[in-house]
Amino acid sequence: MKILSILFCLFLLCGCGNRDYDKIGKTEITIETDRGRIVIRLYDDTPVYRDNFVKLVKQGAYDGAVWHRIVRDGFIQAGTNDEAKYVGETLPAEIVYPRHFHKAGAVAAAKEDDDVNPERRSSNTQFYIVTGKVFTPGSLAELRQMMADADTVHGFAPFTEQQKSAYTKRGGAPHLDGAYTVFGEVVEGLGVVQSIGHEKTVDEKPVHRIVIKRVSVSTR
């Protein structure tokens, strides 16, 4: 009986953990790399990006692709294995801010700068995962003021308490907030992401090939 009770408790704990992620979305993407496995959940409130990413994954577009860009204390970026084949129309922005922000592990779509892309439309193939850095409360407040002073077109709200907690404990890239569509987050393998983020680079290009071996999708 004691063993059955323990197993039942473990089942409940596992179920609670899954339900926490189920609140943000039930579509799970597993990225197998030659550095380890990364699992992300796609948000249900960014359906255009969720559905587009799932479509590309099912087509095998990311199998054999590489992480081609690493921005130190920022993010790692990848595209498809054949951009000429998979690149299509840019996607309309689905910026759900401040609910979704650039904490470590956030998954977002790459795009051109606002001066040539004021509508903040995104690439349909290029995505990045935030590595970021940890901020002190003081340095975060200074950055927020700089961002508010610079963004005179879109406006920039103060950081929420959730953002402050994430950026001062887990880290992230708050300078990207509100400008890019964040459409998912890492739920397993953040250490793998951080490891890739520390790879040696030249002009933001990794010296050694870092391969995405296989990407798959499942629904929880």
N, C-alpha and C positions, 0 to 999 in steps of 0.2 A: 504493500500500500504506500509506503514511504517513497519508493521509486516512482510509482505512478503519480504521486502528488508533485514530486519534483519536475517530472516531465510535463505535467499540466501547467505548472507555473512558468516553465521555460517557453511553452507554447504561447501563453498569454503575453509574456514579455516580447517575444518575437512579433506577435500580432500587433501589439501596441506600436512598436517601432515602425512596422510597415504602414500602419494607419497614419502616422505622422507624415510620411512621404506621400501617401495616397491623397492627402489634402492638397498637394501642389500639382499632382498629376499621376497617372497610372501607366504612362508609357515609359519603359525603361530601355536604355541603350547601353549595350556592353561593347566597349572598345578594347580589343586585345592588341597590345603593342609589344615590341620586343624589349620593353622595359617593365612590363607588367600590365595588369588589367585595370581599366577605369570604367565605372558604372555611373551613368547619369540618369536623372529623371527629367523628362520634358514637361514644361508647364502646360496645363490645360487652358490657361487664359491667354496664351499666345498661339492660337490654333493654326495660323498660317505657317508659322515657323516649325511648329511641331509636325504638321502633316508633310511639309516640304522635306524635313530632315528624315522622317520615316520613309518617305518615297525613295530618297536617294540611297538610304541604307539598304532597303529591299532590292534596289537595282545593283548593289555591290559597288557603288560609286566610291566608297572610302576604303575598300579592301586593297591593301598594297600601297596606299597613299603614305605620305611622310609628314611629319611635323616640320614645316619649312621655315617657320619664323619663331624666334624666342626673344621676347622683350624682358630683360632682367627686372625683377620685381613688378612685372606687369602681367604677361600672359604667354601662353604657347598657342600657336595658330597652325591650322591645317586646312587643306582643301581636298578635292577629289583626286582620284588616280588619273583622271583625264579631263582637265578643265574644258578643253575644246568640245568634248562630247556632252558634258553635263551643265555647263554654264548656260543660264537662261535669263529671263527677265528678272530685274531686281525685285525684291519683296517690299511691300509697304511696311512702314515702321509699326511695330506693336510694342511700344515702350510703356510698360506698366510700372511706372516709377512713382513713388519710392518703394512699392511693394517688392519689386525685383531690382536688385542693385548688384554692384560689382564686388561682392565678398569673394574671398578665396574659394575657388571651386565653381563660381558662376560660369555658365556657358552662354556665349553671345555670338551674334552675327557680325562679321566684318563689313565695313562700308567705306565709301569715300568721305572726305572731309566735308563739313557743312558748307564751306564756301562754294563748292561745286555741286553739293547735294543737300540743299536746305530742307528737303522733306525727310531726310535721314532714312532713305530707302537702303536696303541691305543686299549684299551678295546672296545669291541663293545657294552657294556652295561653300564659301569660306566661313569658318567658325573659329572661335578661340575659347580657351578655358583660362580663367584668371588664376594666377599664382599670387601676385601682389606682395604686400609687405605689411607689417604690423605698425600702427601709428600710436603715438602718445596722444592723450586728449588735446594737448596744446598744439601739436603739429597738425592734427586733424582739423582743429578750429581754424588755424591759419590757412590751410588748403581750401577749406570751405569758403572762406572770405575771398580768396583769390578767384575761385570758380564763380562766385556771385558777381564779382567785379568784371570778369571777362565775358560772361554770358549775358549780354544786354538784350538779345533777341528773344530767347526762349524763357528766360527767367530761371532762377535756381532756388528751390526751397531749402530751408535748413535741414541738416541731417536728422533723421528720426532716432529715437533711442535704440531701436534695433540696429540701425546702421552704425551708430557710435559703438555699441557693444561688439558688433562683428569686426569692425575695423581696428579696434584697440585690443582685441583678444585673438581673433583668428586671422585678421589681415585682409587685404584686398587692394583694389585699384579705384578708389573713389573719384579720381579725376575723370573717369569715363562715365560716371553716373548721369543718367538722363539723356545721354546722347546716342546710345546704342541699344538695340533690342536684346534684352537678356531673356532667353527662352528655356533655360533649364539649369540644373546644378548637379555637381558631383555628389553622389551618395556613398560611393565606395572607391577607394584608390586615389584619394587626394595626395597621399605621399608619392604616388607614381607621377602625378602631375607636377608636384614640386620638384621631384628629382629631374624630370625632363627640363624644367625651368632653370635648373642650375647647370645644364650642359654648356660646354665651351662653345662660344659663337664668334663669328666674324661678321660685322655689319648686320647683326640680328639673325644671321643664318647659322644653324648648328654645324659644327665642324664634322661631326659624325652623323650618318643617316639614322634617323629614329623612325622606325617603320610602324605604321598601323597595319597589323597583319589581317585582322578581320573585325567587322562591326556587325552586330546583330540587334534585333529589336524584339521586345516581348511586352506583354500587357499584364500588369499585376492585378 
